[in-house]
């Protein structure tokens, strides 16, 4: 399995980190190769070259029957191609797990030459895993339907009793949480307008924007909040992990993700696993996660006024808040649990390995 370094920020590492020590390793003999780190350019290149060398050795010594690549668009598309070339030379089938979000820039707006290259590269995969039905429709521009399979991201839901024990304090605190990249794609440039639209209705609400971005994006986002005189309602703790992340998920009352482009966000799934109602946007696989007026609210990207209105509505009545929280946890538990995800993934593995055996016998 070709993965990112464990400490990389973002959804791909969040997905693959869950595989370590899981039942997947009990059912299959897995070796991991880290091909990417989010450090300096020099360290990223060094990491990739080291991964190619390790992969070449593993093909000879470990002799894998299947390669599972976790990829995105942009640089990841080029970084995975040496793995594909080496695997194909040895006749090893490849599964691509596509986590990309910006398909328009990657393919739709690309030159005809690049489109041909993309189709050629993706044609090497036995299967391509996508995160939602919407993304399956998009990738039908590149691949036939039989090569595409939808496997949603997963979460590890908390117990009902644990979530219920926090509901009263969450409602009283009225804290809204964002976790992710601070930039335009995740809706960071709308933060100020959302905060302003919320606090004019309910001045008791506060916001935590956990994450990081480029220096320019972070400065622009924070300056916009300062200029409107609403900085007292906002906290920027930086990128949060582990115990600090758990703390914010436990004490916050709503999760906010005003994205413009998404696959199936792990951040929303993590929030729902803690029973948080979610305010988000109608992009990617998000509508599969949030049931309107049942577990949260979905709006069009950029509609800050409506998002502020929804945040205020959720915090109006504690009985309504409790119902949304209960529904959010239920949806996460029944449809997006880890065991469901692993079951679908193993079904893909088994089908490809069975085809390989059948082909060898013929």
Buried (B, 14 or more C-beta within 10 A) or exposed (E): BBBBBEEBBBBBBBBBBBBEEBEBEEEBEBEBBBBBBBEEEEEBEEBBEEBBEBBEEBBEEEEBBBBBBBBBBEEBBEBBEBBBEBBEEEEBBBBBBBBBBBBEEBBEEBEEEEBEBBEEBBEBBBBBBBBBEBBBEBBEEBBEEEBBBBBBBBBBBBEEEEBBEBBEEBBEBBBBBBBBBBBBBBBBBBBBBBBBBBBEBBEEBBBBBBBBBEEEBBEBBBEBBEEEEBBEBBBBBEBBEEEEBBEBBBBBBBBBBBBBBBBBBBBBBBBBBBBBBBBBBBBBBBBBBBBEEBBBBBBEBBBBBBBBBBBBBBBEEEEBBBBBBBBBBBBBBEBBBBEBBBEBBBEBBEEBBEEBEEEEEE
